[in-house]
Amino acid sequence: MKSTVATEEIAAPYAQALISVAQSNNLTEAFGNDARSLIALLDQSEQLRHFFDNPFIQIDTKKSVINRLLSDDTNAYFRNFLLLLADRKRISLLEPILKQYIALLRELNQTVLAEVTSAIPLSEAQEQAVREKVIALTNAREVELEKKIDKDLIGGVIIKVGSQVIDASLRGQLRRLSLRLSQ
């Protein structure tokens, strides 16, 4: 079991180095797209995560898999960064490094992440309304939505931005009403 704090402390300099390379080559968004794709792939494939985590698999084998995973249009700097992680036996930290890179990229672009939980998928108009509300609250330039579905909400949404939570769900309203009635 990995310690989250230790993992983040080890991943931080690598993420910082990656954003530095990306900035110096005007590739921050391209690296961001590649990072998001790899994070999605790691989320979908437990087998791939275990492969990278396994210390008994040879470095050359891991590097071969990295080269096969990345498409031809993947930037050489990004590819070399992943190969460097394999050489330094840090490829098991790929996901935390990429997530920290995305967080640094958001900070650089003045973008906030809003976690939106709803009972049903939101329409484009509803997503836009959520974005506008979050921009008004945070003074950010852009908002990136991370959408989740929770059937227990009955209706409405819960919006979480950093440590701030806006509960506009029916479940939340019923809970608040119940608390007022019980007092």
C-alpha positions as CSV (number, residue, x, y, z in Angstrom):
1,M,0.0,0.0,0.0
2,K,1.5,3.3,-1.1
3,S,1.5,6.3,1.2
4,T,-0.4,9.1,-0.5
5,V,1.7,11.9,1.0
6,A,5.0,10.2,0.1
7,T,3.7,9.4,-3.4
8,E,2.8,13.1,-3.9
9,E,6.1,14.3,-2.6
10,I,8.0,12.0,-5.1
11,A,5.7,12.8,-8.0
12,A,5.8,16.6,-7.5
13,P,9.3,17.2,-8.9
14,Y,8.6,15.0,-11.9
15,A,5.4,16.8,-12.7
16,Q,7.2,20.1,-12.2
17,A,9.9,19.0,-14.6
18,L,7.4,17.9,-17.2
19,I,5.5,21.2,-17.1
20,S,8.9,23.0,-17.4
21,V,9.8,21.0,-20.5
22,A,6.3,21.6,-21.9
23,Q,6.4,25.3,-21.3
24,S,9.9,25.7,-22.8
25,N,8.7,24.0,-26.0
26,N,5.1,25.5,-26.1
27,L,3.6,22.1,-25.6
28,T,1.6,22.4,-22.4
29,E,-1.8,21.6,-23.9
30,A,-0.4,18.8,-26.1
31,F,1.2,17.2,-23.0
32,G,-2.1,17.8,-21.1
33,N,-4.0,15.9,-23.8
34,D,-1.5,13.0,-23.7
35,A,-1.6,13.0,-19.9
36,R,-5.4,12.9,-19.8
37,S,-5.4,10.0,-22.3
38,L,-2.9,8.0,-20.3
39,I,-4.8,8.7,-17.0
40,A,-8.0,7.4,-18.7
41,L,-6.2,4.3,-20.0
42,L,-4.7,3.6,-16.5
43,D,-8.2,4.1,-15.0
44,Q,-9.7,1.6,-17.4
45,S,-6.9,-1.0,-17.2
46,E,-6.1,-2.5,-13.8
47,Q,-3.8,-4.9,-15.6
48,L,-1.7,-2.1,-17.0
49,R,-1.5,-0.5,-13.6
50,H,-0.3,-3.8,-12.1
51,F,2.2,-4.2,-14.9
52,F,3.8,-0.8,-14.2
53,D,3.7,-1.4,-10.4
54,N,5.4,-4.8,-10.7
55,P,9.1,-4.5,-9.7
56,F,9.9,-7.9,-11.1
57,I,9.2,-6.9,-14.7
58,Q,12.3,-5.8,-16.6
59,I,12.7,-2.1,-17.4
60,D,13.2,-2.9,-21.1
61,T,9.9,-4.7,-21.1
62,K,8.1,-1.7,-19.6
63,K,9.8,0.6,-22.1
64,S,8.6,-1.6,-24.9
65,V,5.0,-1.4,-23.6
66,I,5.3,2.4,-23.3
67,N,6.4,2.7,-26.9
68,R,3.6,0.4,-28.1
69,L,1.0,2.3,-26.0
70,L,1.9,5.7,-27.3
71,S,0.7,6.7,-30.8
72,D,3.0,8.0,-33.5
73,D,1.8,11.5,-33.0
74,T,2.8,11.6,-29.3
75,N,5.5,14.2,-28.8
76,A,9.1,12.9,-28.5
77,Y,9.7,14.9,-25.3
78,F,6.6,13.3,-23.6
79,R,7.7,9.8,-24.8
80,N,11.2,10.3,-23.5
81,F,9.8,11.5,-20.2
82,L,7.9,8.2,-19.8
83,L,11.0,6.2,-20.8
84,L,13.0,8.2,-18.2
85,L,10.4,7.3,-15.5
86,A,10.9,3.6,-16.5
87,D,14.7,3.9,-16.3
88,R,14.5,5.6,-12.9
89,K,12.0,2.9,-11.6
90,R,9.4,5.6,-11.1
91,I,6.9,4.4,-13.8
92,S,4.7,3.0,-11.0
93,L,4.1,6.7,-10.1
94,L,2.9,7.6,-13.6
95,E,-0.7,8.3,-12.6
96,P,0.1,10.6,-9.7
97,I,2.7,12.4,-11.8
98,L,0.3,12.9,-14.6
99,K,-2.5,14.1,-12.2
100,Q,-0.1,16.6,-10.7
101,Y,0.9,17.8,-14.2
102,I,-2.8,18.3,-15.0
103,A,-3.3,20.3,-11.7
104,L,-0.2,22.4,-12.6
105,L,-1.6,23.0,-16.0
106,R,-5.0,24.1,-14.6
107,E,-3.1,26.5,-12.3
108,L,-1.1,27.9,-15.2
109,N,-4.3,28.4,-17.3
110,Q,-6.3,29.8,-14.3
111,T,-8.7,26.9,-14.7
112,V,-10.6,25.4,-11.7
113,L,-11.9,21.8,-11.4
114,A,-15.5,21.6,-10.4
115,E,-16.8,18.1,-9.4
116,V,-20.5,18.0,-10.4
117,T,-22.7,15.2,-9.1
118,S,-26.2,14.9,-10.4
119,A,-29.0,12.4,-10.5
120,I,-29.1,12.3,-14.3
121,P,-26.7,13.5,-17.0
122,L,-26.7,17.3,-17.4
123,S,-27.7,19.0,-20.6
124,E,-25.3,21.4,-22.4
125,A,-27.3,24.3,-21.1
126,Q,-27.1,23.0,-17.5
127,E,-23.4,22.4,-17.8
128,Q,-22.9,26.0,-19.1
129,A,-25.0,27.3,-16.1
130,V,-22.8,25.4,-13.7
131,R,-19.6,26.8,-15.4
132,E,-20.9,30.3,-15.1
133,K,-21.8,29.9,-11.5
134,V,-18.3,28.5,-10.7
135,I,-16.6,31.3,-12.6
136,A,-18.7,33.8,-10.6
137,L,-17.6,32.1,-7.4
138,T,-14.0,31.7,-8.1
139,N,-13.0,34.4,-10.6
140,A,-11.3,31.7,-12.7
141,R,-10.8,32.1,-16.4
142,E,-12.2,28.6,-17.2
143,V,-13.9,25.7,-15.5
144,E,-13.2,22.1,-16.1
145,L,-16.1,19.8,-15.1
146,E,-15.7,16.4,-13.7
147,K,-19.2,14.8,-13.9
148,K,-20.6,12.0,-11.7
149,I,-24.0,10.4,-11.6
150,D,-25.6,9.6,-8.2
151,K,-29.2,8.2,-8.4
152,D,-29.6,8.8,-4.7
153,L,-29.7,12.6,-5.2
154,I,-33.3,12.4,-6.5
155,G,-32.7,15.7,-8.4
156,G,-30.5,18.8,-8.5
157,V,-26.7,18.9,-8.3
158,I,-23.8,19.0,-5.8
159,I,-20.9,21.2,-7.0
160,K,-17.6,20.9,-5.3
161,V,-14.8,23.3,-6.1
162,G,-11.7,22.8,-3.9
163,S,-13.0,22.7,-0.3
164,Q,-16.2,24.6,-1.2
165,V,-19.4,22.5,-1.6
166,I,-22.7,23.8,-3.0
167,D,-25.5,21.3,-2.3
168,A,-28.4,22.1,-4.6
169,S,-29.8,18.6,-4.6
170,L,-33.2,17.5,-3.5
171,R,-31.6,15.1,-1.0
172,G,-29.7,17.9,0.5
173,Q,-32.8,20.1,0.7
174,L,-34.8,17.3,2.4
175,R,-31.9,16.8,4.9
176,R,-31.8,20.5,5.7
177,L,-35.7,20.6,6.1
178,S,-35.5,17.5,8.3
179,L,-32.9,19.2,10.6
180,R,-35.0,22.3,10.9
181,L,-38.2,20.3,11.7
182,S,-36.4,18.3,14.4
183,Q,-35.1,21.4,16.2
